[in-house]
Amino acid sequence: MINYICSIIEYMKIYPSETPVPALHGHLLGSIGPRPIAFASTMDKDGNPNLSPYSFFNVFSANPPIAIFSPARRGRDNTTKHTYENLKETNEVVINVVNYAIVEQMSLSSTEYAKGVNEFEKAGLTPIESELIKPYRVMESPVQLECKVKEVVELGSEGGAGNLIICEIILMHINDAIIGEDGRIDQNKIDLVGRCGGNWYTRASGSSLFEIAKPLVSLGIGVNEIPTDIRNSNILTGNNLGQLGNIESLPNETDVNDFRLMELADIFVTYENNGVQLELELHKKAKEYLELGKVQEAWMTLLSFNN
């Protein structure tokens, strides 16, 4: 059984029905992110191109491949975006993925230019023809998704209301330069960016990228099965406990003893007369292993204290 510890935490309370839309919008965008960016290329019925980014966006299905984004009604005057108007006319859109190399140009294209102004030209981006639909692709984008609009769901009629554009992806274009040796998109090479609150963005590359083993194949023991002295550690974080709880079974006693003799001997010798400090040092060592993704070693380190 998990013992829940009550602590005093102050919370700002936001009631949407009592909060002005601009303030609510800021709270939502500041707390829900980073958000991927749909750099949407459309055409009106007369063939005039439009290019604009939207961070209310994600992929929602692989069979069929469905992406959804939302060009919301303007909060200040309740007008609709040119992208939304074009989609209602033509039902076609290219969603261009935004990476760090084009983030400034993407931002520039979000300027509220008058209808008919070509954002490709304003942002200095290169339009290239799509193969199955009319709107242009952004050549500089690492991945371009040609889409047919399946449905438009209008969520409201007031300023700030979203309009869900439900798109079926009918053709993907992936730049060969971002493909890794395993034939998949290399997350370091694609160098994605995400939208945060206010003027803030985040870059998903380098040390910002990390892996977490998915608990899909094995059945993790869960945090509740971790011994209390480990679970209440002042060194291990909630993320560390999540790593420990994702193991299918604990190391056996023989392996723990062998590991203690081979890898932890120095720690035990140094702190053999100070049990409190010994436990602390073992928790620190386990945390080091966890930061390297070595969960089994971390478990053997922690269990060695009572062996």
N, C-alpha and C positions, 0 to 999 in steps of 0.2 A: 504494500500500500504506500502511495506517495503522501508524505506529509506536506501539506500546503502551508506556506509561511506568509502571513499577512504583513504587508508593509504599507506605510503611508506614502501614497503617490498622488500628486495633484494632477488633475486632468482638465484641460479646457473642454468645455462641452459646446458642440456646434449642432444646433437644430436647423436643418435645411429650410424648414418652413418659416423660420424667423431670421434667416441670414440673407443679406443682399447677395445677389448672384455673383458679382465680381469677387466678393470675399470668399464665398463658398467655392467658387472656381479655383481660387488660389490655394485654399486648404486641400482640395482634392488633388490638384496637380503637384502640390508640394509633398503629399504623403504617398501617392501611388505612382511609383516609378522605380527605376528608369523605364520609360515607355519607348518601344520601337516607333519609327517614323515612317509613315506611308507618304512617299514623295509622289503625289498623284498627278499623272499627265492625262489630260482629257482634251476633247475637241467639242465645239458647239456644232449645231446642225449645218452651219455654213463653212465648217472646216478651220475655224480659228483655234489655235492651240492655247492651252492653259496649263500652268504647272504650279502646284502649291503643296506644302507639307502639312500632314496631320498626325498628331501623336496619340489620338484616340484610335488605336490600331493594333491588330494582332491577327494571327492565323488561328483558325478554329476547327479545321477539319482537314484530313488528308485524303479521304475517300468519300465524297468528292473533295478536291482541294479547295478550301474556302478561306478567304481572307475578308475581314470586316474592318472598315474604318468609318469615321464619323465627322463630316464637315458640319459642325454645329451652327445654329443660327447665331448671328452676331449679338452679343449681349448689349451693346450700346444702342442699337437701333432696330434690332430684330430682323435685319435683312439676311438673305441667304448668300452663301458663297458661290462664286462662278463655277467651281468644281461641281457642286451639287446641282446647279442649273444645267450644266452640260450633261451630267449623267442622266438626268431626267429626260433629256432630249435624245441621247445616243446609246445609253446602256453599255458603254465601253470605257475602260480605264487601264492605264499601265501604272502599276505600283512599283516604283523604283526604290531599291534599298539604299539607305543613306549610310555612308561610312565617313571616317574622319577626313578623308581627302576632299570631300565636297560639302562639309557641314556649313561652312561660311556661305557658300553659294546657295545652299538649300535655305538658309536663314534669310538671305536677301530676297529670295523668290517669294517669301511669305508676306512681303510688302503688299499693302492693299492698292495695287495698281488698278486703273480703270479697266472695264471690260474691253477686250480687244487688244490690250497690251500683251506682247509676247514675253512671258517670263523667262523663256529659254534665253532670249537675247539679253534681258536685263541681268540675269544671273551668270551669263557667260558660259552656259552649258550647251552641249551639242545634241540637237535632236536627230535621231535616226529612226527610219521607218520600222514599224512593227510588221510582223508577218501575217497575223490573223485578224488584227483589228486596226482601226484608223489612227488613234492617238499615237504620238511619237514616244519612243523610249529615250531615256537619258543615257547617252553613251558612256559617261563617266561613272555611272552607277555600277557597282560590282554584280548586282543581281537585278534583273528586270522581269516583272510578272505581267504578262498580257492577260487581261481579265474581262469577262463578260459579267455584267451586273444581273444577278438573279432576282434581287428584291431590294427595295428601299423601304426602311421602316422609320417613319417619322415619330419621334418620341415626345413631341410637344409642339406648341405653336407660339411660345414666348421666347424672348431672347435667352440664349444659352442652351436651348433645347437641342439635343443631338439628332442627327439623321443617319441611321445605320445603313451603310452601303454594303450589302452582302454580295461579294464577288466570287465567281468561280474562276480559278486560275486555269487557263487553257494552254499556256505555253510559258516556260521559264527560260530565261537566258542567263547563264552563269559564266562570268569571266574566267577563262582557264587559269589566269594568274593567281586566283585565290584557292585553287584546288590543291589539296595536299597529296602526299604519296599514297595514301589509303583510298584515294578517289573521292574523298568527301571535302566539304568546305572547311578550310583551315581557319579557325577562329582568330588566330593571330594575323593571318594574311588579309582577311576580310575587314578587320579593324572597324567594327561597328560602333555607332554612337547611339545614345539613348537620351530622351528628353526628361528633364526633371522639372522642378518648380521654378517659377520666375524666369530668369535668363540663363538658368543652369542646364548643362548637358553633362553626360558622362561618356567616357571612352572605354570600350571593352577590349583591351589589349594589354600585353605585357603582364605586369604583376597584378593587374586588376582581374585577370582571368584565373579561375581555380575550378577544380573538379570535385564533385561529390558523387560517391558511389550510389547508384540508384537501388533502393531496397525492393527490387522487383522479382529477382530470381530466388534469393534466400529470404527466410523469415527471421528478421532481427529479433533479439531477445527483448528489446525495448528498454527505455530508461528506468522503468519501474523495477526491473530485475537486477539493476546494478546495485551492489552492496551499499548500504547507507553511508559508510565512511568515505566511499569514493564519490557517491552522489552529492554529498554535502561538502565536497572539497572547496577550499578557498582559492585553489589554483586553476582547476578545470572550469571551463565556461560551459554554457548551455550547448554551444556547438560541439564542444568536446564530448559532452555526454551523449549527444545525438550520434556522434561517430561510434562511441563505445556501444551504444544500444543497437547499432546496425549490424552487429556480429551475430552469426547464427548460433554459435555455441562457444563457451569459454574454453581457454586452453586447459589441458589436463595438468595435474600436479607435477608429473615428471618433467614436462616441458618447461613449466614455470621454474622448477628447481635448477634445471640445466641452464636456463637463461640467466638466473640469478648468479650462478657460479661463473658463467662465461662473460656476461655483459655488465653485471651490476656489482661485481665484487668490490670495486673501489669505493662505491657509495656506502656499502654495508660496513666496510672496514673503517671508513672515516667517521661514520656516525653510529658505531655499534653501541655506544654508551648514551646515546641521546635519541630515544624513540620518537619523540615529537619532531625533531629536525629530520630524522631519517625518513619519516612518512612524507614530510614536506618536500624533501629532495627527490623522492621517488615520484611524487605527483608532478614535480617540475620536469623530470626526465620523461614521464609519460606524455606530458603535454608536448614536449619536443618531438616525440615519435608521432603523435597525432598530427602535428603541423606538417610532417613529412608524409602523411597518409599511411603510416605503419601502425595500423590498429592492433594487429596481433601482438606486436612488440610492446605497445602501450599497455595492453591488458596484462601481459606477463610481468611487466614492471610493477603495475599496481597490485597484482595478486601476490607478488613476492614478499610484500610486507608482512603478511600473516602466515607465510609458509615456513 
